[in-house]
Amino acid sequence: MQNKLPFSRYFVIGVMLFALFFGAGNLIFPAALGQNAGSNVWMAVTGFLITGIGLPFLGILAIGFSGSKNLEELASRVHPLYGVIFTSILYLTIGPFFAAPRTGAVAYDIGISPFLSESFGQIGLFVFTGLFFIVTLWFSLNPAKLVDRVGKILSPAIIILIFILLVMVIVKPLGSIEAPQATYANGAFMKGFMEGYNTMDALASLVFGIIVINSIRSMGVTSTRGILIASAKSGLIATIFLGIIYVGVAYLGASSTSVFGLFDTGGPVLGKASSYYFGTFGTVMLSVIILLACLTTSIGLMTACGEYFHTLVPKISYKMWVLFFSLISFVIANFGLANIINFSIPVLMFLYPLSIALMLLTFLSKLFNHSRIVYVSAISVTFMISIIDGLKTFCDLVGIDYFRWLGQIVSFYDRVLPFYNKGLGWLLPVLVTILITGIFVSVQNFSAYRVKNKTESAL
C-alpha cells in the first residue's frame, strides 16, 4: 500500500479526468458567454469557471471522501428511495433528456451545418441525427475497443486544434471587443456562474468520480487521505487544462461579435473562426474532429445510462434500454441546439442545488456522525427552494404567468432569502439547517453518552 504517487501518475489521472469532463459540447458555452458578455467577459468567465470546473472538482473529491461505491449509495444516506430517484433523474439529465441529444445537435451545428444552405436546416438535422443515433446505438450494443481508441486520439486532437486556434486569436484578434448584451451588462459574474451549470459537469462528476477513485486505488493508494490527495493533485491538472481552454474560447467569442455578429448558440463561433484563420481545410478538420468527439461522448452516455437502468430494472434488457434511450435522444435532438440548452435550464436549476448540497453534506458528514436527520433536513430545505426555482425558470422560459400559488411563494422567497434573485437563495438556509440539526444531533449523542456512562457506573 502506498499513499504517494509520482507526478507522472497524477498527470495520467489528470488527463483522464480532463477527458471525462471535456467534450465538444462544452466549447459552445464559453464561446456564447464571450459573445454576450463582450467587455465584461473576464468577470463573466470567472463566474463560469467556479461552476464549470470548480464544482466538478469538488464532486470528484466528494465521491472519494465519502467512500461510497457509487452515487446511488451516497444519495441513499438521505433515504434509499431518494438515492434511486435522484440518481435516475441525474442519469436521464446527463443522458437521453439533454446531454446526449445535445451531442447530436452540436455535431450538426459545427460539423455539418456550415456545408449546407439554410433551406436544408431542419431536414438536414433530421437526417443527420437519425444516422448519428443509429451509429450510437450500434456501438452501444456492440461495445468495442475502437471507441476507446478513437476517444484517446480525439481528445489530444481537439486540444491541439483549439490551442492553435486560441494562439491565432491572441496573435491576430478577430476584432474588437464590443459592449455586453443586456443580460451581461449588470451582474456578469453571477450570469457566468449560472451559465456554468450548462456544462452539466458537476452532475457528471458524481457519476464519473468513482472511475477516478478506482484508478487511484488500482495504483496502490487505498487510504481516504491518500485518495483525496491524489484526486486533488490530479484534479488540479485537469482544472488547469479546462480553465485555459474555457478562458481562451470565451475571449475568442468576445472578439468575434464585431466580425461574425451574434449567434443564438456558441456552435457557429468556432466554425467561423476556424474558417477565418485556416480556410476550408480548417473548417473540414474541425468538423470531422467535433463530429467524432460528439459521437464517442454519445456512445459513452448511452452505455452508462443503459447499464445503470438495467441494474435498476433487470427485467428490461440492456439492449432495450439503449434502444429506448437512443430513440428519445434522436427525437429531442431535432428540437435544435438552442431549444435543448434553453429547456435544460429549469432542470439544472432544480438539480444543481441538490447536487451541491449533497457534496457539502458529504464533506461535513463526520462532524454530525453521518446522521440521517441532518441529511434529510438539508436536502428537504434544498428541494423546497430548488423545485420552485425550476418551475419559475420554466415559466419565464415559455413566457407564461406564474401560477397563483407559485407567484406567492416566489414573492415570499424573494423577500426573505438572501441572494434569491441571484439563483442562490437555497445556500444560506441549507447551511443554517446543517448547523442547527448538526448541533441538535451532537447534543443528543452527548446526552445519550452521559446516560450510558451513568448507567454503567451504577452497575
C-alpha positions in Angstrom: 0.0 0.0 0.0 1.2 3.5 -0.8 -0.2 7.0 -0.2 2.0 8.9 -2.6 2.4 8.6 -6.3 5.0 10.1 -8.7 3.9 13.2 -10.7 3.6 11.1 -13.9 0.8 9.1 -12.3 -1.0 12.3 -11.2 -0.6 13.6 -14.7 -2.1 10.5 -16.3 -5.1 10.5 -14.0 -5.5 14.3 -14.5 -5.6 13.9 -18.3 -8.1 11.1 -17.9 -10.2 13.3 -15.7 -9.9 16.1 -18.3 -11.1 13.7 -21.0 -14.1 12.6 -18.9 -15.3 16.2 -18.4 -14.2 17.8 -21.7 -16.4 17.2 -24.7 -17.0 19.1 -27.9 -20.3 20.4 -26.5 -18.5 22.2 -23.6 -16.9 24.5 -26.2 -20.1 26.1 -27.2 -20.9 27.6 -23.7 -17.8 29.7 -23.2 -18.0 30.8 -26.8 -21.6 32.0 -26.3 -20.7 33.6 -23.0 -17.9 35.6 -24.6 -20.1 36.8 -27.4 -22.8 38.0 -25.0 -20.5 39.3 -22.2 -18.4 41.5 -24.5 -16.3 43.8 -22.5 -17.5 42.1 -19.3 -16.0 38.8 -20.5 -13.4 38.4 -17.7 -15.9 38.9 -14.9 -18.3 36.5 -16.6 -15.8 33.8 -17.3 -14.6 33.9 -13.6 -18.1 33.0 -12.5 -18.3 30.4 -15.2 -15.1 28.7 -14.0 -16.4 28.3 -10.5 -19.4 26.2 -11.6 -17.8 24.9 -14.9 -14.7 23.4 -13.3 -14.7 24.2 -9.6 -17.9 22.2 -8.8 -16.9 19.1 -10.8 -13.6 19.1 -8.9 -15.5 19.1 -5.6 -17.8 16.4 -6.9 -14.8 14.1 -7.6 -13.4 14.8 -4.1 -16.8 14.2 -2.5 -17.1 10.7 -4.0 -13.6 9.9 -2.8 -14.2 11.3 0.6 -17.5 9.5 1.1 -16.1 6.0 0.4 -19.3 5.2 -1.4 -19.1 2.7 -4.3 -21.4 4.9 -6.5 -23.8 7.9 -6.5 -26.9 5.9 -5.5 -25.1 4.6 -2.4 -24.1 8.2 -1.5 -27.5 9.7 -2.1 -29.1 6.8 -0.1 -27.7 8.5 3.0 -30.8 10.7 2.7 -33.1 7.7 2.1 -32.8 4.6 -0.2 -35.7 5.7 -2.3 -34.2 9.2 -2.6 -31.0 7.6 -3.7 -32.7 5.8 -6.6 -34.9 8.7 -7.7 -32.1 11.3 -7.5 -29.6 9.1 -9.3 -32.2 8.2 -12.0 -33.0 11.8 -12.7 -29.4 12.7 -12.8 -28.6 9.9 -15.3 -31.5 10.9 -17.5 -30.4 14.6 -17.4 -26.8 13.8 -18.5 -28.1 11.1 -20.8 -31.1 10.9 -23.1 -33.0 14.0 -22.0 -30.4 16.7 -22.5 -26.7 15.9 -22.8 -26.9 13.0 -25.3 -29.3 14.9 -27.7 -27.0 17.9 -27.3 -24.1 15.9 -28.7 -26.1 15.2 -31.9 -27.2 18.8 -32.2 -23.7 20.2 -31.6 -22.2 17.8 -34.1 -24.7 19.0 -36.7 -24.3 22.7 -35.9 -20.5 22.7 -36.0 -19.7 19.7 -38.3 -22.4 19.6 -40.9 -24.4 22.9 -40.9 -21.6 25.1 -42.3 -21.6 23.0 -45.5 -25.4 23.2 -46.1 -27.6 26.0 -47.2 -30.2 27.3 -44.6 -33.0 25.8 -46.6 -31.8 22.3 -45.6 -31.7 23.2 -41.9 -34.5 21.1 -40.3 -34.4 18.3 -42.9 -30.6 18.1 -42.6 -30.8 18.0 -38.8 -33.4 15.2 -39.0 -31.4 13.0 -41.4 -28.1 13.6 -39.6 -29.3 13.0 -36.1 -31.1 9.8 -37.4 -27.8 8.5 -38.7 -25.9 9.8 -35.7 -28.0 7.9 -33.2 -28.2 4.8 -35.3 -24.4 4.7 -35.2 -24.5 5.5 -31.4 -27.0 2.6 -30.9 -24.8 0.2 -32.9 -21.7 0.9 -31.0 -23.6 0.9 -27.7 -25.0 -2.6 -28.5 -21.6 -3.8 -29.6 -19.0 -2.3 -27.2 -15.6 -2.3 -28.9 -12.2 -1.0 -28.1 -12.4 1.1 -31.2 -14.5 3.7 -29.4 -11.9 4.0 -26.6 -9.1 4.2 -29.1 -10.8 6.9 -31.2 -11.6 8.8 -28.0 -7.9 8.7 -26.9 -6.9 10.1 -30.3 -9.6 12.7 -30.4 -9.1 14.3 -27.0 -5.5 15.3 -27.9 -6.6 16.3 -31.4 -9.2 18.7 -30.1 -6.9 20.2 -27.5 -4.2 20.8 -30.1 -6.6 22.3 -32.7 -8.2 24.5 -30.1 -4.9 25.7 -28.7 -3.7 26.5 -32.2 -6.9 28.4 -32.8 -6.5 30.3 -29.5 -2.9 31.2 -30.3 -4.1 32.7 -33.6 -6.8 34.7 -31.7 -4.2 36.2 -29.4 -1.6 36.9 -32.1 -4.2 38.2 -34.6 -7.5 39.0 -32.8 -10.7 38.6 -34.8 -12.0 42.0 -34.0 -12.6 44.5 -31.2 -14.5 43.5 -28.1 -17.9 45.3 -28.0 -20.3 46.3 -25.3 -22.0 43.5 -23.4 -25.6 42.4 -24.2 -28.3 43.4 -21.8 -28.2 40.2 -19.8 -24.5 40.7 -19.1 -24.5 44.5 -18.7 -25.0 44.1 -14.9 -24.2 41.1 -12.7 -21.9 39.5 -15.3 -20.2 37.4 -12.6 -23.4 35.7 -11.5 -24.7 35.3 -15.0 -21.4 33.5 -15.9 -21.8 31.5 -12.6 -25.2 30.3 -13.7 -24.1 29.6 -17.3 -21.5 27.1 -15.9 -24.5 24.9 -14.9 -25.0 24.2 -18.6 -21.8 22.1 -18.9 -23.5 19.6 -16.5 -20.0 18.5 -15.4 -20.8 18.9 -11.7 -23.6 16.4 -12.2 -21.4 14.1 -14.2 -18.7 14.3 -11.6 -20.9 12.4 -9.2 -21.2 9.6 -11.7 -17.6 9.7 -13.1 -16.0 10.2 -9.8 -15.9 6.5 -9.0 -13.9 5.9 -12.2 -11.2 8.3 -11.0 -11.2 6.8 -7.5 -10.9 3.3 -8.8 -7.9 4.3 -11.0 -6.2 5.8 -8.0 -6.9 2.6 -5.9 -5.5 0.4 -8.7 -2.2 2.2 -8.3 -2.0 1.1 -4.7 -3.4 4.2 -2.9 -6.2 2.9 -0.6 -6.4 5.3 2.4 -9.0 8.0 2.4 -6.4 10.7 2.9 -4.2 9.3 0.1 -7.1 9.1 -2.3 -8.1 12.7 -1.5 -4.6 14.0 -2.1 -4.2 12.1 -5.4 -7.7 13.3 -6.5 -6.8 16.9 -5.6 -3.5 16.9 -7.4 -4.9 15.1 -10.5 -7.9 17.4 -10.4 -5.7 20.4 -10.4 -4.1 19.3 -13.6 -7.5 18.7 -15.3 -8.7 22.1 -13.9 -5.7 24.0 -15.4 -6.3 22.4 -18.9 -10.0 23.1 -18.8 -9.5 26.6 -17.4 -7.1 27.6 -20.2 -9.5 26.3 -22.9 -12.6 28.0 -21.3 -10.9 31.3 -20.9 -9.4 31.2 -24.4 -12.7 30.2 -26.1 -14.6 32.9 -24.1 -12.1 35.5 -25.4 -12.5 34.1 -28.9 -16.2 34.6 -28.6 -15.9 38.1 -27.2 -13.6 39.2 -30.1 -15.8 37.5 -32.8 -19.0 39.5 -32.4 -17.8 42.6 -34.4 -16.8 40.3 -37.3 -19.4 37.5 -37.3 -22.3 39.0 -35.5 -24.2 37.5 -32.6 -25.3 33.8 -32.7 -28.0 32.0 -30.8 -25.5 29.4 -29.5 -21.7 29.2 -29.4 -21.6 26.4 -32.0 -21.1 28.6 -35.2 -18.5 30.7 -33.5 -15.8 28.0 -33.6 -16.6 27.0 -37.2 -16.5 30.6 -38.4 -13.2 31.3 -36.5 -11.6 28.1 -37.9 -12.7 29.1 -41.4 -11.4 32.7 -40.9 -7.9 31.6 -39.9 -7.4 28.3 -41.8 -9.9 28.4 -44.7 -11.8 25.4 -45.9 -9.2 23.0 -44.6 -9.6 24.3 -41.1 -13.4 24.0 -41.3 -13.2 20.4 -42.5 -10.7 19.4 -39.9 -12.7 21.0 -37.1 -15.9 19.4 -38.4 -14.5 15.9 -38.5 -12.9 16.0 -35.1 -16.0 17.6 -33.4 -18.3 15.1 -35.1 -16.3 12.1 -34.0 -15.8 13.5 -30.5 -19.6 14.1 -30.1 -20.2 10.5 -31.3 -17.8 8.9 -28.8 -19.4 11.1 -26.0 -22.9 10.0 -27.1 -21.9 6.3 -27.1 -20.4 6.7 -23.6 -23.6 8.3 -22.3 -25.9 5.7 -23.8 -23.7 2.9 -22.4 -23.6 4.4 -18.9 -27.4 5.0 -18.8 -28.2 1.6 -20.2 -26.0 -0.1 -17.7 -27.5 1.8 -14.7 -31.1 1.3 -15.6 -30.6 -2.3 -16.5 -29.1 -2.7 -13.0 -32.2 -0.9 -11.6 -34.7 -2.8 -13.6 -33.1 -6.1 -14.6 -36.3 -7.4 -16.3 -35.7 -4.9 -19.1 -32.5 -5.9 -21.0 -29.6 -3.6 -21.5 -30.2 -3.6 -25.3 -33.8 -2.5 -24.8 -32.7 0.3 -22.5 -30.1 1.5 -25.0 -32.6 1.3 -27.9 -35.2 3.3 -25.9 -32.7 6.0 -24.9 -31.3 6.3 -28.4 -34.8 6.9 -29.8 -35.5 9.5 -27.1 -32.2 11.3 -27.8 -33.0 11.4 -31.6 -36.4 12.9 -31.0 -35.1 15.6 -28.6 -32.1 16.4 -30.8 -34.5 17.5 -33.5 -35.7 20.4 -31.4 -32.4 22.0 -32.2 -29.4 23.0 -30.1 -30.8 26.3 -28.8 -34.0 24.7 -27.6 -32.2 21.8 -25.9 -30.0 24.3 -24.0 -32.9 26.5 -23.0 -35.2 23.7 -21.8 -32.4 22.1 -19.8 -32.0 25.2 -17.7 -35.1 24.7 -15.4 -34.0 21.1 -14.7 -30.5 22.3 -13.9 -31.8 25.0 -11.6 -33.6 22.1 -9.7 -30.8 19.5 -9.8 -27.6 21.6 -9.2 -28.6 22.9 -5.7 -29.4 19.3 -4.7 -26.1 18.1 -6.0 -24.1 20.8 -4.3 -26.0 20.3 -1.0 -25.1 16.6 -1.2 -21.4 17.5 -1.7 -21.5 19.8 1.3 -23.1 17.2 3.4 -20.5 14.6 2.4 -17.6 16.8 3.4 -19.3 17.7 6.8 -20.7 14.3 7.4 -18.2 13.2 10.1 -18.9 16.3 12.2 -22.5 15.1 12.7 -21.7 11.4 12.8 -23.3 10.8 9.4 -26.8 11.4 11.0 -29.7 10.8 8.6 -31.6 13.6 10.3 -29.1 16.2 9.0 -29.1 14.7 5.5 -32.9 14.6 5.3 -33.4 18.1 6.8 -30.8 19.8 4.5 -32.0 18.1 1.3 -35.6 18.8 2.2 -34.8 22.5 2.5 -32.9 22.5 -0.7 -35.7 20.7 -2.5 -38.3 23.2 -1.4 -36.3 26.1 -2.8 -34.8 24.5 -5.9 -38.1 23.0 -7.2 -39.6 26.5 -7.1 -36.6 27.9 -8.9 -37.0 25.2 -11.6 -40.7 26.0 -12.0 -40.1 29.7 -12.0 -37.4 29.4 -14.6 -39.7 27.2 -16.8 -42.5 29.8 -16.7 -40.0 32.5 -17.6 -38.7 30.4 -20.4 -42.0 29.6 -22.1 -43.4 33.1 -21.4 -46.3 32.2 -19.2 -47.5 33.9 -16.0 -46.7 32.2 -12.7 -49.5 30.1 -11.2 -51.0 32.0 -8.3 -49.5 29.8 -5.6 -46.1 29.8 -7.4 -46.1 33.6 -7.6 -46.9 33.9 -3.9 -44.0 31.5 -3.0 -41.6 33.3 -5.3 -42.5 36.6 -3.8 -42.0 35.3 -0.3 -38.6 33.7 -1.2 -37.5 36.9 -2.9 -38.3 38.9 0.3 -36.7 36.6 2.9 -34.0 34.6 1.2 -30.6 36.3 0.7 -29.2 36.0 -2.9 -32.5 34.6 -4.1 -32.6 36.8 -7.2 -29.1 35.6 -8.0 -30.1 31.9 -8.1 -28.5 31.1 -4.7 -31.4 31.5 -2.4 -31.0 27.9 -1.2 -27.4 28.3 0.0 -27.8 30.1 3.4 -30.9 28.2 4.5 -29.1 24.9 3.8 -26.0 26.0 5.7 -28.2 27.1 8.7 -30.1 23.8 8.6 -26.9 21.8 8.6 -25.6 23.8 11.6 -28.8 23.6 13.6 -29.5 19.9 13.0 -25.8 19.1 13.4 -25.8 20.8 16.9 -29.0 19.0 17.8 -27.6 15.6 16.9 -24.3 16.3 18.7 -26.2 17.3 21.9 -28.4 14.3 21.6 -25.5 12.0 21.2 -23.6 13.6 24.1 -26.7 13.2 26.3 -27.0 9.6 25.3 -23.3 9.0 26.0 -23.7 10.6 29.5 -26.7 8.4 30.4 -24.9 5.3 29.2 -21.8 6.2 31.4 -24.0 6.8 34.4 -25.8 3.5 33.9 -22.5 1.6 33.6 -21.2 3.4 36.7 -24.2 2.4 38.7 -23.8 -1.2 37.7 
